[in-house]
């Protein structure tokens, strides 16, 4: 095993500035190690840590709940005081879920709210954006806000459709609300260079560029000041349903003696983690990290990272040189050794079914395996100069093994070497 893996990975090692690699058998035997205890930038393979910690901390059927509430039961179709939206950190909540909740209120005969929408996002603490993230990615959907109330992964959808040449393109926003505005325009032409960019003002976007006739694009742009944004969106859903409001939204803390009007449960935790792994969803990872922090006294990044370290310690997993600053692996400041990831994988069988299948799912679709086809489940990780893959291979004769191959200073050039190494492992 050591010889065949070393030969396969040699081209990636030769092209890398730094690396950490390991393979571990089901019984815990270290089959291959090349700087396995050396911590390097893990990119999104780091999501294995937050996923394992969440599965170790909460029941697999755990669900987040988002509530509509009031201080007292409705009376004659009227809600006295404010109408509350209270979150628990659900990363999967969609604006369509809120709209359906409003429709249920109307079906119950609710027609007026004497106050306005009050949003309680206090379930999670800390800044919306991690200070270690690259500010140059601020316009990207993979760097969205983290909040106790999260709608559409804290992004807004822009749908752009080309018209006839020379005419302005159609631009539609979902969900439409007064919290989002734009200036500029997108022309219909023969170039395809649409740009929708955030400005220094939350909720304001600049439109430029052209789109070919008949062409359609969907863009997801991050939104900020989430309690205000969520309050405006929900207020407009209520008005659209014919439910009157006395004033605009505000942020606040839901009173303890609240009357629940609607309770929206998320999918089960294992389904959420499966989504996070398949699509390498940074937003899900960051929400999970802060929820973990809540189990140690405060639902912020620092306490979430402490919760992760405690899980690793409790499970006897080594973490040489580990330094984490977020949950997703988006920051270049993160460091993890391959031995930590393979021990996490070997220790947590529950991770196996939630990982993507090589060549078939999500971020692993672009990997091309031959002998390992149908035998790999893994988490990929890519940043500007990072290529990483960690997961499981079902070998032909010696059962399942866990692997982690992390290369820094090189990007896609490492992937063919990793594919070759996994194919050779699968044949053993």
N, C-alpha and C positions, 0 to 999 in steps of 0.2 A: 504494500500500500504506500509506504513512504517513497519508494523509488518511482512508482508510476505517477503519483501526484506531483512529486518534485519535478519530473520531466515535463509534465503538462503545464505546470505553472511557471516554468523557467522564463518564457517570453514576457510574461506580466511582471515578474520580479525584475527582469533586466530593464524594463521600461519605467519602473516605479521609483519614487524617491523614498517611500516608506511603505511598510506592509505588515500584516499580521495574519497568519493562517493556521487553522487547526481542523482536525477531523477526529471525532470521538465515536467509539462503538457504543452499542446499546448498554453494555455492561460497565461503561465508564472508562474503558481503556483508551488512552490517548494514542491514536493510530498514526497521526501525522502532526508535526509541529514545526513551523518556521516562524520564529519570533512570536509564538502564540500568546506570550505574556506581555507583549509590547502594545501599548495603547495607541491607536491611531484614530483619524477621523472616520466615523462609521457611516455617515449619511443616514439614509432611512432604515438601514438594518437596526438602528437604535430603537425603532418601534417595537422590536421584540421585547425590550426591557419593560416598556410601559404596558404592553399587552400582557406579559407574564405577571406583572405586579397586579394589574386589575383582576386577572383571573384568580390570583392567589388571595386577593383581599375581599372580593365580592362573589356571591353565588353566581353561577353561570346564567341563571335566569333573571338576574338583577335588571331592573328597568328604571330609567329616568322618568320623572313625571313633570309635566307642565300643567299649570292650573289657571283657570279663570276663577276669580273669587270676589266676594263682596263682604262688607262688614256685617250684613244681615240679610236674611232671605228676601228675594224680590217680593214686592207688594203690588198687586194689580198691574203687572207688566212693567213696573218701574223698579230700578235698582237705586237705593238710597246711597249717597256718597259716591266714592270712586269705584271704578271697575278695575280689578287687579289682574295683571298678568304676572305670574310668578314662575320662574324657571328653577331647574335643579342642575343645569349644565348639560342638558341633552344636546349632543352634537348633531343629531339627525333630524331635529325639528324643522319643518318646512312651513313657508307662508301658507301653502295650501292646507296644512293641518289647522292653522289658526282660522282660515276662512271657513273650514268645515265646522269648527267649534262655534263660530259666530252663527252659522246656519242653524245649529242645534238650539242656540239661545232664542233665535227668532221663532223656531218651531214651538218653543215653550211659551211663547207669547210675550217675550221681552221686547219693549218698544222704546224705552227711554232710560237714560242713566243721568242721575241728578248731578254727578260730578264729571270726571273725565277718566281716561285710561291712566292707571298708575302701574309702573313696571318695577318689579322687584327682581333685580339681577344679582343680588347679594350672595347667592349660593357659591359663586366663585369670586375670588379676590385677585388683586394685582393688576398691572397695566394690561391694556388690550393687546399690545405687541411686545414680544420679548426684546429687551434692549440689545441682545447679542445677535439678532438677525440683521442681515444685510439690508440697509435702507434702500438700496437700489432695486430691491424686489417688492417695494411697497405697493406697486400697481398690479401685482400678480395675485391670482386667486389662491395660490398655495401659501400665501402669507396673510391670512385673514385674522381678524380679531378673535380673542378668547373672551367669553362672557358667560355669565350665569343664565342669561336668556340669549340663545343663539338661533337665528332664523336663516335658513338657506345657507348654512355654514358661513354666515356673516358676509355674504356677497349679494350683489344685485345683478340680475340678468339683463343684458342688452341684446336684442335681436335686430340684426341689420339685414335688409333685403334690398338688392339692386332693383331699380325701376327701369325705365327706358333711358338710353344713353343721353346724357346731358341734363337729366332731371335729378333732384335730390333723392337719395335713398330713403327707404322707410326705416325708422328707428323706433323700436318699441321696448319699453322697460317693464320687467316683471320682478316683483309686484310694483304696480304703479302707485306712487305716493308722493305727497308733498315734501318728503324727506330727500328726494332725488331730483336734481335738475341738471341741465346740460346747456352748453353753448357751443357755437360752431356748427358745422354740418358735414355730412358725408355725401359726396357726389357719386352719380352712376357714370362709370367710365370703363376703360379697358385695363386699367391697373387694379391690382388687388392689394391695397395697402392701408386698410382701415386701422385707425388708431383711436382708442377710447382711453383717455388718461385721467387719473384723479388729479385734483388740484389741491392747493393748500387748505381749502375749505371742505370739511366733511360733507359728503353727499353731492358735491358739485363736480361734474366731469366735462372734459373738453373733447369734442368730436372733430376729427380731421380725416383726410384721405379719400380714397375712391373704392368702389366695389363694382365688379362687372354686372351687366344686366342679368337678372334672374338668379344671381348668386346669393346665397344666404350664409350668414355667420352668426354664431352665438358666442358672446363674451361674458365672462363672469368677473366682476370687479369688486374688490373689497369695499365694505362700508365700515364706518366707525361711529363712535358715540352710540353704541348699540342700544342702551335703554331708551334713548330718545328716538332712534330709528324704529325700534320695535313698537314704541308707543304710537308713532305717527302711522305706521302701517296698519296696526290693529284698529286705530281710530277710524281710518278710512274704510276698512272692512265693515266695521259696525255701521257707519253712515250708509254705505252701499246696501246694507241689509235693511235699511229703514229704521235703525235704532239711533235715536237722538242722543247727543252728548252735550253737556253744559259748557265744557271748556276743553282745552288742549291737554296733551299728555304730560306726565311728570314721572320722575323716578322716586322710589320710596321703598319702605320696608313693610311687607304684608303683616298686618296685625295678627297676633297669635289666635285670637278667637274669630277666625274668618269662616265664611260660609262658602263651600266649594260649589261652583256652578258647572264646572267642566274639568275633567281630569284626563289628560292625554298621556298614555304610557308610550315609551319608546319601544322599539324591538328589544329582544333580550340581549344581554351583554355580549354573548358569543357572536350574535349576528353583527353587532356593531364593530367588534374587534375584527371579524372576518372582512367587513367592508374596509376598515382601516388598512388591513394588510394587503388586500387585493389591489386597492387603488392608491396605496401609500398616502393616505389622507392625513395631511399634517394637522388639520383642524381637529379631527377626532382625537389625535394623539395629545394635543395640547389641552383639550377639554378633559380627557382622562387624567392627565397629570395633575391638574388642579383638583379634580374630584378626589384623587388619592390623597392630596394634601389635606383635604378636609378630615380625613381619618386620623390625622396627626395634629389637629388643632386649628389649622388655617388653610383654606382652599386656595393656596397660591403655589407658584413654581418651587420656591425653596422647600416648603413642607412636602410637596409632591415628590421632589427628588429625594428627600429624606425617607419617604415611604418606600421608594424604589430600593434605596440602599438597604433598608431594613429587611425587605423581602429577600434580597440577595443574601444577606447575612444569615437570615433564618434558614435558608435552603442550602447553606454551605457552599455558595457559588463564589469562586474567587473573582476579584475585581481589581487586578493590578493596574495602577495608573489611571483608573477610571475618573473622568471629570465630565460631568453632564451639566448643561445649562438650560435645556429644554426637554420636551417629551418626544418631539418628532424627528430630531436629527438634522433640522434645517440649519442650525448654527455651525459655523466652522470651528467653534471653540470646543465642541464635544470631542471626547476621547474614550474609546473602549477597546479592550484587547479581544482578540478572537477567542481566547480561552473562556472569557466571560460569556460570550454569545453561545458557544457550543455547549457550555455547561447549562445555560438557561434552557436551550433546546432539549438537551438530554434529560433534564430534570422535569420538564413540563410537557407531558404527552398531549395536553389540551391545546397546545399551539399547533400541532400537526394539521388538524382539519380546518383551521382558520387561515392557513397560508395558501398563497396562489400556487397553481400547478404549472410547472415549467412548460413554456411554449403555448399555454392555453388561456391563462387568466391575467387580466389587469396588466400590471407592469412587467409580468414575466412572458407576455405574448411574444416579445421580440427576441427572446432567447431561443436558440436552435440546438436542441439536443438530439442525439441519435440513439445510442445505447441506453441513455437515461430517460428517453421519452416515456412519459407516463409514470416515472419513478421518482420525480422530484417535486417537493413542495418547499418554497423558500420565500424569503423577503429580499428584494433588491435594494440597493442604495446608490444613488448617483448625485454628486454635486459637481462643481466646475472641474475639479481635478481628483475626484473620488469615484472609484468603481468598486462596488461591494456586493456580495451575495452571501446569505446565510440561511441554512435550512436543513432539510433532511433528504437523504437518498436511500431508496430501498434497493439494496444490492441483490444480485442474483442468488448468491449462496450464503451470505453472512448477515442477513437481516438488515435492519435500518441503522444508518449512521447519521450523525449530525456533523455539519461542516460550517465553517465561517472563513471566507476569503475576503480580506479587506486590503485594497490597494489605494495608496495616496500618490498624488503627483502624476497620475495617468487616468484617462477616462475610458472610452470605449475600446481602446486597444487591449485592455485587460480582459474584456468579456469573452473573446474567443478562447483564451487560455483557460478561463474558469469553466466554460462549457466543456472543453476537452477534459479537464480534470474530473468533472462530475461524471462524464460519460465513462471514463476509465474506472472510477469508483463503482459505478453501477454494474460493471462487468464482473466484479470480484465475487 
